[in-house]
Structures are given as C-alpha cells and as structure tokens.
Amino acid sequence: MTDDGPAGMTNVKKPGGALSTAIGDGKTDDSSAIEAIINQTAGSTINKVFFPPGEYLVGRDIIIRHSVELHGTKLVFSRLSPKPANKYNPQLKMKELSNADVNMCIFLKDSKAFGVATQFTRTSNVTVRYNVFGLDLSKIQWLSTELKPAKHWQDQTEKLRFLKTRYNLTSDQGFFKSCLYDECDKEMKIRKNVFNGSPNTGALKKDHVVYLKGFDGMIFEQNYARGWSADPTGGIKVRNGKNITIACNYIDGTGILLYTHNKTKDCLHDGLKDVVVYGNHIIQRSNPGHRCSGISYYEPHHTGRDENITYSGNTFEIINDSDPTNYRCIWLTNGDVTHHHVYEDNVYYNTTTKVKLEARKGTPRYEKANIAFSTAVRNTYNFPPYKLNIPTYRRGH
C-alpha cells in the first residue's frame, strides 16, 4: 500500500485544508495533529482516517467522541513517556459508543505500567476479536505460526522487534491487572482473543482475566486465557447480567467464576439470568478441586436471584494426577440449585466420566440434556476450544 492510502480516507500526512499534518517520524509529538484530524473526520460521511507507514509518537490521551475508523499498515503508536500506574490506567477506553470493533491489536504492559488493558462502559454492539494481550517479546514467532491471517501477524512481529530494540523494552510485557473490564454493555462479542498474563507480577494484585458485569447480551467464545491464578483474583468473572454464552474457551490454570453481588447500579441485573457455559476446556494446574480452578457459582451477599444457568459439554483436565476423579470441578457454592442445570456431558479430559459436583445449599444433581437445547448449542458452537501452542513466559525475566 502506498503512502497515499485507499481512496475515500483522510490521510494524516496529507489531511488537506487548514489541518496540520502528522509527521510519523518517531521524533515529533503527533498528538495535536492526530486529534484535530480525527475530530474533523469523526461523525462525517467520510469517517475513515488512514495512517501511512510510520512511528507516531503520542504524548497524551486522544479522545474520540464520534464514529470513526482508524486504518494503517506497518503502523506503530508510542507514548513519549509512560503514564504513572494507577488502579485502572486502561490503554483503550470506550464509553457510550455503539457499533465498534477492536480487531487485531496487541496490548503490552511492563512492570511499571501494571493495570487494565481495555475498559468498556455502556456500549452497544461492540466486538473485541483477534487481539493479543500480553507477550514475551523474546518469544514471538508463534504470532505468525499460530494466528491467522499469518501475514498480518508476521507484520506485527516486525513491529514488535522494532519497538523492543528502539525503546529497550523488557521482554515480559504481560503485567495486566485485567485484560478487559465490561460494565453495562449490550450485545458485546468477545471472540478469539489471547489473554496471556505474566507469571512475574509478584505482589501486584490481579483482578481477573476479564471482568464482565451488567451485560445484556454477551458472547464470550474461543478465547485463550493463561497467567491468572486459581483463586478469587483470577478466572473469567461473570456477574449481575443476563443473556450470556461462554463457549469453547481454552482456560489454562484458572477458572470460570459466576457471581451474584448486591445490585449497586441501575444498569446491573439483579442476579444472573439465561447463562450458558458450554464446551470449554479447563486445565487445573494448581489448586485442583478448588472452586476457583473449575466452574463455580457464588453469592457472597446471598442475594439468590439466579435464573436459568446451564452447564454443558465442558471438559476438565487435571494435571499431574493419574486419577482425575479425585477432584470436584463444578461448584454451586450457594444460591438456588434448582436454577442451575448441569448436564451429564461435563466430563474429565479423555474420559466419559461425569465430573464431581459440589454445593452448599441443596444437593446438586445431573440432568439429562435437553435435546432441543443441546442441538441448538452444538450447531451454533461446532468448533473446538481455541488451543494454541504459545511458549510460556520466562520466570523472573
């Protein structure tokens, strides 16, 4: 692609009119130029902005207030200086937007930038797909061998090698408190992302792989998650929402945690309703048999408003034990077990043996699969979990 870019787009190096040009030379702070171009373009009939190949230094946050598409090739955004770490410090924040797509991006955080990668609040119809959260920059070849389209990820590896050398980056770029915060979003789709947290965060407190709450319509499917503990700070946390499917994810070393807390905001659902947990592959490496290493439902405030939660087709792999049946895998810690439908097809890996259940209110029982439900779910999610061959991080590196 030439520096002129595709027709019908505003080129940041040739924006026209009284607009200042972005330089993209790796030396000039392009924040003001980029923001002015976006502000003029966003919300117009030609709302596409093209960034020719270059390194665009950004010295401050750029606020996007209207609909816009950002396009580029061999494109690098860099900060002039790191922002001090705080509780959240999201790299990407979307609030009250609709019809957005976060696609094929790479999010990096080192030990000085520990925080949240992305935050979404009161959005509608947002898709988050094919993104990578966290890398060991000394081991990035898998980007071109494991993820498709391969050519795109090969271009990404070129950029990452450039960045590592240019800014003397540490190899461990997986210091995430959480990869994604969702609050009160509607019709959100989170698909085929790599959530690859670092094991070297030490005393820094993590807050779940992703934290999903207050949603109405959510698909969380074929994601790969690794690097969070099998304890209450880890897991895919899902709370106070309705209409969600968690399907065919590959979850290594942590779990899926369903919660009902007290309703503290109007946009939060008063409990959990219409939840499907289907076809996930969960590996229990540490703390096997604990509720945070499998799939669990928990009500710390005993609100008891769960409704129609279904568990089907999930596989549990217990590491370093010849008899996996020693361990419980699905925990209904409290709440009304009559609204939790656990089908007989939840099994230990490489067996047809039903996994053990646990509950503290009532006796959990398996149900025969609802044929109509099972057929519909299997036809929709007839693909395997997103298992990737990603090298482990170097410890202490």
N, C-alpha and C positions, 0 to 999 in steps of 0.2 A: 504494500500500500504506500502511495506517495505521501509527502508532507501535506499535499492539498486535501487529502481525505475524500470521503464519499460526497457525492452531491447531496444537497439538502441539509447540510450540517454547518454549524458555525465553527470555524477553525480558530482555536485560541491563539495561534500565531499570526492569523490574518483575519481578525474579527470584523474589521470594517468600521466605518463611521468614526465617532469620537472615542471609541473604546481603546484602551491601552492593550498592547499585545503581551501575552505571556512569553517568557524567554525560554524556559526549559533547558537552561544551560548548567544546572546543578550549582549555581553560584548566586543567582538572583532570587529574592523572595517574590514569588508569583501570586501571593495570597490575594492582594487587592485586584489585580488584573483578572484572575480566575473568577472571583466573586462577582465582579461587575459584569463579566460576560455571561455568567450563569443567571444573574438577576434579570438581565435584559432578555435572555432567551427563554427562561423558565416560564411556563404558562402560555407561551405563544403557539402559533400553529406550526412553527419550525423549532421544536424544543429539543433539538439534538445538538450536543456540543462535542466536537472532535479534538482530541489531544494527539498531535503528531508525535513520533518517537522523541523521547527526551526525558530529562530528570527535572521534575518540577518541585522546587522547594516551597514548603508551606509553613509559615511562621505562626499561624493561628488557626482556630477553627473556621471553617467555611460553612455558613448556614444556607441551606437550600429550602426555600419557602413554597415553591410551586413545582408542578410537574416538569421533569427534565430527564433526559437520558444522557449519560456521560459515556463516550466511546474512546477507545485508544488502542494502540498496538505498541508493544515493547515500551510500556509506559511505567514510570516509577514516580510515586509521590513520597516525599521525605519531609520530615519535620526539621526545622532549623535547630531546635534544641528539644530534648524530651520534656514532656509535661510532667510535673510532680505527681507521683502516685497518690490517689485518694481512694475512697471507698468504692467508687464505680469506674470513673475515667474511661468511659466507652470510646472505642475508636470510631464506631458508627452508631449514630442515634437517630431513630425515626420516630416521630410523634405526630399523630393525627394525619397520616398520609394514607393514600389508597393506591392500589394497582402498581406496586413497586416490586422490583426483582433485584435481589442481591445475588450475583451469579459469578462463579469462578474467581473469587477473590482469595487472597491469602492474608491472614491476620497473624501478626507476630507480637510478642511481648517478652522482654527480658526481665531480669530480676528487679530492675529499677522502675519498671512500668506495670507491676502486678495490678491486675484489675479485670474489668469486664470487657469483652471484645465488642459485642453488639447489644443494643437495647432498643426494644420496640414497645411503644405505648399507644394504645387506642388507634391502631392502624386497621386497615381493611384490605383484604386480598393481597397480602404481601407473600412473596415466595423467596425462600432462602435456600439455595441449592448449589451443589458442586463447589463449596468453599472449603478451604483448609484452615483450621485453627490450630496453630502450634506446629513448629518444625524443629528438628535438629539439623542445623544448616551444614553440618558435616556429613549428613546422610540424606540427600535429597533426590537421588536418582530414581527412587520409586515414584516420584511425581510423573515421570514420563512413561514408566512401565506399568503402573497400577491404575492410573486415572485416565479417562478418556474425555474429550479427544486428545490423543497423545501429543499432537503438535502444539496445542495450546500450553500444555504443561511443560513441554520442552522449552518453550519461550519463557515460561515462568522460572525455570531453573537458571536460565541465563541471567535473568534479572536478579535472582537471589544471590548468585555468586558475585555479581557486580556489587550489590548492596553490602554483602559481608565484607568484601575487600575494601570498598570505598569508605565505609564507616567503622571498620574494625569491629564488627558485631560479634558478640559471643555466639557460640553455636546453639546454645539452648535458648530457643525462642518460644517456649511453651508455658510462660508464667501467667496462667489465667486463673482469676478468681472464679469466673464462669465464662462460658463462650457466648451465651445468649440469654438475655432476660426478656421475657414476654409478659406484658401486663395489659389485660383487657383488649386484646386484639381479636379481630373477627376474620374467619376464613383464611387462616395462615397456613402455609405449606412449608415444611422444613424437610428437605429431601437430599439424600446422598452427600451429606457433609462429613468431613473428617474432624472430629473433636479430639485433639491429640495433646493432652496436657502433660506438663513436665512432672517427673517424679522428684525434682530437686527443689521444690518450693519450701521445704522445711517448715518453719513455724508460721508461715503465711497462711491464713485461713481461707480455704476454698469454700465456695458456695454453690455446689452442684455443677454438673456438666452443662446442663441448661436448666433454667428455672421458668416453668410455664404456669401462669396463673391468670384466672379471669378470662380465659379464652372462650369463644363461641364459634366452633368450627375450626378444627386443627387437625392437620395430618403431619405426623412425625414418622417418616419411613426411610428405611435403608440408609441410616446414618451409622457411622463407625465412631465408637467412643472408647477412649482409654486414658488413664492418667489420673483418675479420681478414686478415692478410697471407698471401700465397702463400709461406710459409716454414715451418720446423718449429714455430713458435709458433702457427700458425693452423690452419685446417681442422677438419673433423669427425673427431676422433681416435677410433679404434676399436681396442681391444687386448685380448688374452687373454680371449676369451669365446666363446660358441657360440650358434648359432641366432639370427641377426640378419638383418633385412631393412632395407636403406637404400634407400628408393624414392621417386621423384618429388619430390625436393627441388630447390629453386632456390637455387644456391650462387654468389654473386657475388664474384669476386676472391680466392677461396681454394679449397681442395680437400677431398677425402676421403682421409684418411690411415689405412691399415690397418697395424697394428704387432703384432709378437710380441716381447715382452720376456721376460726371465727370470721364472719364476714365483716371486713373493716372498710370497704369501699362499695359504692353503689354498683360499680361495673363487675364486681366479683359475684360469681354464682354462689348461692347458699348451699355449698356442698359440691359433690361431683355427680354428673349425670351423663348417661349414654357414653360410656368409655369402653373402647375395645383395645385389648392388649393381645396382639396376635403375632405368631411366627417369629418372635425374637430369639436370638441365640445369646445366652448369657453365660459368661465364663466366671466361675468363682475361684479366684486365685488365693485370696486371703480372707480370713473370717468366714469360711464356708458354713452354710447353715444359718447365718445371721440374717435377719430380715433385710438389712441394707445391702446384702450381696445377691439377693434374688429379686422377686417382685413382691411388694408389700403395700398394704393399705393401712393408714394410721390416722387417728383422730386425736391429736394432743389436747384438744378442748372438748372432746366428746360431744360434738355437735350432732352427729348421727343423721345427716341428710344425704347420704349417698344413695344413688338410684341407677340401676341397670348397668352394672360393671361386669364385663365379660373377659375371661382369660382363656385363650385357646391357642393350641399349636406351638407353644413356647418350648424351647429346648435349653436344658441346663447342663453345662459341662463343668464337672468338679475336677480340679487339677490336683495331682499328687495324692490320689486316694483310689485304691483298686475297687472299693465298694461305694459308689456314689449314693446309694440308697440310705447311707447313714445320715444324710443331710436333708433338712427341710428347705424348700425352695420358694413356696408361695405362702405369704404370711398375711392373714386378715386379723391384724393385731387387735382391733376393736371395731365398733360400728355394727351395723345390721347385716349379718352374713346372708340374710335371705335376698339381698340385692346384689350379691356377688356370685356370679355364675362361673364356676371353674369346671371346664370340660375335661374329659378324660384323656385328651390328646396332649397334655402338658407332661413331657417325659424327660428322663435323663438322657444325655447325649449317647448316641449309638445303642440305645435300648428302646424297648416299647413299654418300659416300666413307668407307671404314673409317679410323679414326684410327690413327696410328702407335703402335707398342708399343716398349717398351724393357725389357731385362732384363740382369742381370749374372751370372746363373747359368743357363746354358742359353739356348735360343732360344725366345722367346715366339711362339706360333702361334695364329691364329684357329681356332675350332672352329665347325662347323655347329651351329646352335641345336638343342638337344634339344626336339623338338616337344611332348612331354608337359609338360616343364618350362616352356617358353615360353608355352604355352596357359594353364597354371595361373597363372603370374605375371601375364600380361596380363589375365586375367579378374579377378584379385584387385585389381590396381592399374591399373584402366582409367580413370584420371583424370590430368589434366595436372599438371606441377610447379606449386608454389604461387608463381606470379609475381605480384608486387604492384607498384603504382605508388607507391613511397614516396619522397618527396623526400630528397635527400642532405643530410647534416649541413652546417652552416656550418663551414668550416675556421677553426680558432682561436677559435671562439665558445663 
